[in-house]
């Protein structure tokens, strides 16, 4: 009886680990070959942190058990190698986020910034404004702004943020930028004819005076991908419109001569091609100085990271963190302390 139990235990551990390793290796292989080209892999990219963490957990707990069981040594080594790619992927992709990273030693203008999707339809103004006031950021970008919040911004937050830009279009979507630094000029790239599902990016662009240095700040919120009806059958995934909107923003950024900040709910996760495109031209604060996965959505039980603060090489990140309180929103804000390097020209 005991021998039978050991036999079945060995079979289950071996078979389960072999199947799991095959799934992980298949995912990593397709991802390495073509990124988001296969819809199921594109969906899994959003959860790559959980997938590779699970692969690491299997390796840590299953391999030692297999090693101590009295079976073929060669098979044990083959199984360890079979499960190893998921561990390597986790270490390369997410390991640095769990290591201490000292702040840079630079001179310049220190300030704080935050991006906050307020989920305007369900927003309670008092609770939303309480989160904003608690963050005490010098710059705050708001996405999914609705009239119920927009009408009260300048009256209830005027003392903390004397410089404000906001617009709501079609009564159901809008952006705001709240600033303690003077706004010199701005352009709002959305109007009543703006199409949330169109190819053109919708944004707010502001020129802000940081103690004599002019900075370009974008507030951006692209469309969401066409999501599958079921995660276990994700063939309907399509992010082409999201890709074109992000690409349009990148083209605007590349034409800028001044330092650039982008505050966004980007609706893209760190393994997506949209993130990779932005990361080619800008640096991302949580990737530089955050600790852990930095999950921002959904607010009650965060599973993925889609909210970002991006910056050009003119800045350095001192600290980045996900705010623990999201008010009535389904997002948690992202907050960062940065420094605008001194302009010696």
C-alpha positions in Angstrom: 0.0 0.0 0.0 2.8 2.4 0.9 4.6 1.6 -2.3 1.4 2.3 -4.3 0.9 5.7 -2.7 4.6 6.6 -3.4 4.1 5.5 -7.0 1.0 7.5 -7.6 2.6 10.5 -5.8 5.6 10.3 -8.0 3.4 10.1 -11.1 1.3 13.1 -10.2 4.3 15.2 -9.3 6.2 14.3 -12.3 3.3 14.5 -14.7 2.0 17.8 -13.3 5.5 19.4 -13.3 6.1 18.2 -16.9 2.8 19.6 -18.2 3.3 22.9 -16.3 6.8 23.3 -17.6 5.6 22.6 -21.1 3.0 25.3 -20.9 5.4 27.9 -19.4 8.1 27.1 -22.0 5.6 27.3 -24.8 4.5 30.7 -23.6 8.0 32.0 -23.1 9.1 30.6 -26.5 6.3 32.3 -28.4 6.8 35.5 -26.4 10.5 35.6 -27.3 9.8 34.8 -31.0 7.0 37.4 -31.7 5.9 39.1 -28.5 2.1 39.8 -28.8 1.6 38.0 -32.2 -0.5 35.2 -30.8 -3.7 36.4 -28.9 -3.5 33.9 -26.0 0.1 34.9 -25.4 -0.8 38.6 -25.6 -3.4 38.0 -22.9 -0.9 36.0 -20.8 1.6 38.9 -21.1 -0.7 41.0 -18.9 -0.3 38.3 -16.2 3.4 37.4 -16.8 4.3 38.4 -13.3 1.9 35.8 -11.9 2.8 33.2 -14.5 6.5 33.4 -13.9 6.0 33.6 -10.1 3.9 30.4 -10.3 6.7 28.7 -12.4 9.2 29.7 -9.8 7.1 28.3 -7.0 6.7 25.0 -8.8 10.4 24.9 -9.3 11.2 25.7 -5.6 8.7 23.2 -4.1 8.5 20.4 -6.7 12.1 19.9 -7.7 13.4 19.2 -4.1 10.7 16.6 -3.7 11.6 14.9 -6.9 15.3 15.0 -6.0 14.7 13.2 -2.7 12.5 10.5 -4.2 14.3 7.3 -5.2 14.0 7.5 -8.9 16.3 8.1 -11.9 18.9 10.8 -11.3 19.0 11.7 -15.0 15.2 12.3 -15.1 15.4 14.5 -12.0 18.0 16.7 -13.7 16.0 16.8 -16.9 12.9 17.9 -14.9 14.9 20.7 -13.1 16.2 22.0 -16.5 12.7 21.7 -18.0 11.3 23.9 -15.2 14.2 26.4 -15.1 13.1 28.8 -17.9 10.2 30.1 -15.9 12.5 30.8 -13.0 15.0 32.6 -15.2 12.2 34.7 -16.8 10.9 35.7 -13.3 14.4 36.7 -12.2 15.2 38.7 -15.3 11.8 40.4 -15.6 10.9 41.0 -12.0 13.9 40.2 -9.8 15.4 43.8 -9.8 12.1 45.1 -8.5 12.7 43.3 -5.2 16.3 44.5 -4.8 17.3 47.8 -3.1 18.0 50.5 -5.6 19.7 53.6 -4.1 18.4 57.0 -5.2 20.6 58.9 -7.7 22.9 61.7 -6.5 21.9 64.6 -8.8 21.1 68.3 -8.5 18.0 70.0 -9.7 14.3 70.8 -8.9 12.7 68.2 -6.7 8.9 67.7 -7.1 6.2 65.0 -6.8 3.7 63.8 -9.4 0.8 61.4 -9.5 -1.5 59.8 -12.0 -5.0 58.8 -10.9 -7.8 57.3 -12.9 -10.8 58.5 -10.9 -13.5 56.3 -12.6 -15.8 59.3 -12.8 -19.1 57.5 -13.2 -18.8 55.9 -9.8 -16.7 58.6 -8.2 -17.6 60.2 -4.9 -16.1 63.7 -5.1 -15.3 64.0 -1.4 -13.5 60.7 -1.3 -11.7 61.3 -4.6 -10.5 64.8 -3.5 -9.4 63.3 -0.1 -7.1 60.9 -2.0 -5.7 63.7 -4.1 -5.1 65.9 -1.0 -3.5 63.0 0.9 -0.9 62.4 -1.9 0.2 66.0 -1.7 1.7 65.7 -5.2 2.8 68.9 -7.0 1.4 67.5 -10.3 -1.7 65.4 -10.5 -3.1 63.9 -13.7 -6.7 62.7 -13.6 -8.2 60.3 -16.2 -11.9 59.3 -16.7 -13.0 62.7 -15.4 -16.7 63.3 -15.4 -18.8 66.4 -14.9 -19.6 65.5 -11.3 -15.9 66.0 -10.5 -14.9 68.5 -13.1 -17.5 71.1 -11.8 -16.0 71.0 -8.3 -12.2 70.9 -9.1 -11.6 74.7 -9.2 -13.8 75.4 -6.2 -12.6 72.7 -3.8 -9.0 72.2 -4.9 -8.1 75.7 -5.9 -6.0 76.5 -2.8 -3.9 73.3 -3.2 -3.7 73.6 -7.0 -4.0 77.2 -8.3 -3.1 76.0 -11.9 -5.6 73.7 -13.5 -6.6 72.3 -16.9 -9.6 70.1 -17.4 -12.1 69.1 -20.1 -14.9 66.6 -20.3 -16.2 65.5 -23.7 -19.5 64.0 -24.6 -20.4 64.2 -20.9 -18.6 60.9 -20.2 -14.8 61.2 -20.6 -12.2 63.8 -19.7 -8.8 64.6 -18.4 -7.4 67.1 -15.8 -4.0 68.3 -14.8 -3.6 69.9 -11.4 -0.4 71.8 -10.8 1.4 73.9 -8.1 3.7 75.1 -10.8 2.6 77.8 -13.3 1.1 76.5 -16.5 2.4 78.7 -19.3 0.4 77.2 -22.2 -1.6 74.1 -23.0 -3.3 72.2 -25.8 -6.2 69.8 -25.2 -6.1 67.1 -27.8 -9.7 66.0 -27.4 -13.0 67.6 -28.3 -16.6 66.6 -28.9 -15.7 64.8 -32.1 -12.9 62.8 -30.5 -13.3 59.1 -30.8 -12.1 57.0 -27.9 -11.9 54.0 -30.3 -10.1 56.0 -33.1 -6.5 55.9 -34.2 -5.6 59.4 -33.0 -4.3 59.8 -29.4 -6.4 61.9 -27.0 -4.3 63.9 -24.5 -3.7 67.1 -22.6 -0.3 68.8 -23.3 0.9 71.5 -21.0 4.0 73.7 -20.8 4.9 74.1 -17.1 7.5 76.4 -15.5 9.6 74.5 -13.0 11.6 77.2 -11.4 12.7 78.7 -14.7 12.9 75.4 -16.7 10.0 74.6 -19.1 8.7 71.1 -19.0 6.2 69.5 -21.4 3.6 67.4 -19.5 1.2 65.0 -21.2 -1.9 63.4 -19.7 -2.8 60.4 -21.7 -5.5 57.7 -21.5 -5.7 55.4 -24.6 -8.5 52.9 -25.3 -8.5 49.4 -23.9 -7.9 46.4 -26.1 -10.7 44.3 -27.4 -10.7 41.8 -24.6 -11.8 38.2 -25.0 -15.1 37.1 -23.5 -13.3 34.4 -21.6 -9.7 34.4 -20.5 -9.5 30.7 -21.1 -10.5 31.2 -24.8 -8.7 34.5 -25.6 -8.7 34.4 -29.4 -10.7 37.7 -29.6 -7.9 39.8 -28.1 -7.1 42.8 -30.4 -4.9 45.7 -29.3 -4.4 47.4 -32.7 -6.2 50.6 -31.9 -4.4 50.9 -28.6 -1.1 50.3 -30.4 -1.9 53.1 -32.9 -2.9 55.6 -30.2 0.3 54.9 -28.2 2.4 55.1 -31.4 0.8 58.5 -32.2 1.7 59.8 -28.7 5.3 58.6 -29.2 5.5 60.5 -32.4 4.5 63.7 -30.5 7.0 63.0 -27.8 9.8 62.5 -30.3 9.2 66.0 -31.7 9.6 67.7 -28.3 12.7 69.7 -27.5 12.0 70.3 -23.8 12.0 67.8 -21.0 8.9 65.5 -21.1 6.7 63.9 -18.5 3.8 61.5 -19.4 1.2 60.7 -16.8 -1.2 58.0 -17.9 -3.5 55.2 -17.4 -1.9 53.5 -20.4 -4.1 50.4 -20.4 -0.9 48.4 -21.2 1.1 46.1 -18.9 5.0 45.8 -18.7 5.3 42.9 -21.1 3.1 44.5 -23.8 4.4 46.0 -27.1 2.9 49.4 -26.1 5.1 49.4 -23.0 8.1 48.4 -25.0 7.6 51.3 -27.5 7.2 53.9 -24.8 10.2 52.4 -22.9 12.3 52.9 -26.1 12.1 56.7 -25.7 11.2 57.3 -22.1 12.0 55.9 -18.6 9.3 54.7 -16.3 9.4 55.7 -12.6 8.2 52.4 -11.0 10.6 50.4 -13.1 13.4 52.6 -11.8 12.6 53.0 -8.1 9.5 51.0 -7.2 9.5 47.9 -5.1 7.5 44.8 -6.1 5.1 44.4 -8.9 3.5 47.8 -8.6 0.0 46.6 -9.3 -2.6 49.3 -9.7 -5.8 47.6 -11.1 -8.4 46.7 -9.9 -8.1 48.8 -6.7 -9.7 46.3 -4.3 -7.5 43.4 -5.4 -4.8 44.6 -7.7 -3.7 42.1 -10.4 -2.0 44.1 -13.1 0.0 47.3 -13.6 -1.4 49.7 -16.2 -0.8 53.2 -14.6 2.5 54.9 -15.3 4.7 58.0 -15.0 7.2 58.3 -17.8 10.0 60.8 -18.2 12.7 61.8 -20.5 16.4 61.7 -19.6 16.2 65.2 -18.1 14.7 63.6 -14.9 15.7 61.1 -12.3 13.3 59.2 -10.1 13.9 59.4 -6.4 11.0 57.3 -5.2 7.9 55.6 -6.7 5.0 53.8 -5.1 1.4 52.7 -5.6 -0.9 54.7 -3.4 -2.8 52.3 -1.1 -6.1 54.2 -1.2 -8.0 54.6 -4.4 -11.2 56.2 -3.0 -14.2 55.1 -5.1 -12.1 54.4 -8.2 -11.2 51.0 -9.6 -7.6 52.2 -9.9 -4.9 52.9 -7.3 -3.0 56.1 -8.0 0.7 56.0 -8.9 2.9 58.5 -7.0 6.5 59.4 -7.6 9.2 61.8 -6.4 11.4 63.1 -9.1 14.1 65.6 -9.8 14.5 67.7 -12.9 18.2 67.9 -13.5 19.7 71.4 -13.4 19.9 72.9 -16.9 23.5 74.1 -17.3 23.0 75.6 -20.7 
